[in-house]
Amino acid sequence: MKRSILAFLLCLAMIFTFVPEVSAVFQERPGETLLYNFTFSPEEKADIERFFTPNEAVEIEWVSGIGVGHGDDHALRVENIDKVNFTSVHNVVRLTLPEPLPLGYEYRVFAWIYAPEEGNDDKRNMRGPNICINNNYEGDLGVSKFPADYGGLTLGQWRSMDAVIPVQTTETTVIDFRLYTNNAREHPNIWYWDNIEIWQGAHDENIRVPEWDLSLPSLAETYSDYFLIGNIMTPNSNWFNAHTDAFLHHFNAVTAENSMKPVYVALESGQYDFNGADTVVKFGEDNNIPVHGHTLIWHQQSADWLTTDPDGNPLTRDEARENMQSYITAYAGRYAGRIASWDVVNEAFDNSVADGTNWKSGMRTASPWYKAYANGTDRDAGEHPSDYIYDAFVFTRLAAPDAVLFYNDFNEEEPGKRNAMAGMAEDFNVKWETDPRNTEPGRKLIEGMGMQSHYWTDNLNPADVRDSIQRFVRAGLRIRITELDIPFGNYGNYRSRTTEPTEAELIVQAKLYESLFKIYIDFAEHIDAVTIWGLTDPMNWRGSGYPVLFDEFQSAKPSFWSIIEVVDPGAYDRFMGTQPSDSESTSAPAPDHPDGTLIQPVPDEPDEPHESDAVSSGFPWWGFALIGVGVAILVAFLAITVIKNKKAAK
Ligand code: XIL
C-alpha cells in the first residue's frame, strides 16, 4: 500500500515538474490563427526571402546543414559585420510583412534563437531576444518592444521567444528581430533565427481599440481667445501615423518630448544630429503651429562633452563657456526664425528652495554646468558659477534674435522657488540693460518663465499657482505653462499605483484642472501657451498616475471636459445630447453644474471582471483539478504515516 502511494506521488511530482517545461515553448491558445510560419527551408526561400532584410550592421544568410536549424537543417544565420556597432536599430533582421497586421487583434510572435559558441567565445551576459515593431526605437510610447521581460541567452543553446503584441492603434507593417543589448561584449557576433511564427489572437468583441474621436470640441479652438494650447510629440512613424490628426485637432503649439534635448542633438564637439529636431520643426511649419524649443541647457539628458572631461571631471569655466557658445550658436542658430521660443535653461535651481530671497544660494550645485563654471571662478571679480545661465541666454539671443527666451523649472508654485526664479530673472535683466551686446534697449534677456507644472492631486493648491504667476508678472515676464500634468496621489506613491482611477478620483483631478484653467484665463494676457505633457495617460512620463486629459483608449476624461467647460459651459451636455451614439467613446464625463460642482457621471463601462473570473481564465480548470487530487493524496499519505507512527509508538 505504502509503495503504491509513493509511486503515485512520484508520478504526480513528475507531472508537476514536467508542466513548466512544456509551458516554456509555444502553446497555441484557443481561437488563435497562424498567419505566418517561416521555417527557412530551401523551398520557402524563393517566396519569402524578400521579406527578411538585414539592417546596417549585419549580414544575413539562409543556411542549410545537418542540424543547423532548430530541430531541422535550415535557419537564418545573422552575422555582425564590424563587431563594433551593436546598437539595436542597426543590428536587427527586419521582417517587412507582405500585408500589415489588421487592427483590433493581439498578435503573438514566436521564434527560436541560437548563438553558437564558435565565433562568440568572448561574449558574456547576453540578453534578449525581443522584437521591435514599426521601427519605433525611441520608445517614448513605451509599447513597441516585446516582450518587456526578455531574459538571457546562453551560448550553444536554442531558446524560444514568445512575444505578445498588444492591440495597436497603427497597423504593424515591420517587425525587427533583435537582441535587447547594444553592448559589444554582451551581444553575440553570430546568431541564428528559426521557426518564426506569427499568430493572430482570437477575435474578442470586448477588445477596445484606442481611437481618437475627432468630433469632440477642439481644445485649441475653445481657448483661441486666450492662449495657445500645446502638447508634446515624439518624431517617429508610429507617432505620426497614430496621433497627428488628433494633435492638430486639439493643439496649436508643439514641444518635442525628448528629441531636442542636448543629449540627442550635441553628439560630440562640432558634431550634431538634427534629425529629430528637424522633424519636429517641419511638423510645426507644415501645420502652421509654433515650435517651443526644449531645451538648450539642462543638467539631465545633457551631453558630457559640453561640461565634463573624459575622466568625468568638470571642464574649466572657460572651456565650458566656449563649448556652450559653439553649441548654442550652431543649434539655436540653425533654427533662427523657425523656432518661436526656447526653454534656454531648464531646472538650474534645486528641487526646492527654502529661502528665495538670495537666489544664488538656491542653485542646483550638482549640475555639471554649475560645476564647470565653478572651476576657475574669480569671485573677487564678481564672477559666480550661476553665470552659465546668463551666458546661455546671451548666446541664444545672439544666435536666434527672434525667439522668445524662457527660463523653465518645476516646483515653481512653491514660494521659495518662485521668488528665486523671479529674482534671478530680474537681476539678469538688469545686467543685460548695460551689456554692450544688447542692441535692443527695452527688450528683456529673460523674457518669460516656463512653469513646468508637474503637480499631484494630493497636494496641489491652485492658489499657489496664482501667486507664482503674479510674482512672475511683477517681474515683467511672459508666462508659459510648459509641461502640465496632474497624476493621482503624491510623489511618494504615484509610481507604485496599479489600480485604475475611480470615478471619484477622476472628478477630483478634473476639478484641479478646472481651477488651474480658471486662473490661467484670469492671467491670459500674460500667458503665451499652456502645454499639456502627453496626449494620453499611458503616453505620459508619469503614466502610472493617469495624469492628463485622455485615457488609454484615447477617450476624453473628465479633466478634458472640465477644461472645455471653463470656457464653454454646457459643452458636454450639448455634445452628448446631439451625438448620443458617440457616448461610448467618451469615458466618465464630468459636466459642470450651475452651482460649480461637478456631477459624478454614471459609468457606461461594463463591470470589471471579478477576481475569480480573471484567475480561472488564465489557468486551465484541469490544473486546479490536478492540484486538488495532489493535495488530497498528500493529506491522505500524511494521515496514514501519522497513524502508523502512532501505532508503532504504542
Ligand atoms: C521627461 C520625458 O517626458 C521623459 O520621456 C524622459 O525620459 C525624461 O524627461 N522636466 C522636463 C522634461 O523639463 O524634459 C522632462 O521630460 C520631465 C521633467
Residues whose N, C-alpha, C, O or C-beta is under 5 A from the ligand:
A	BS01	XIL	E257 W541
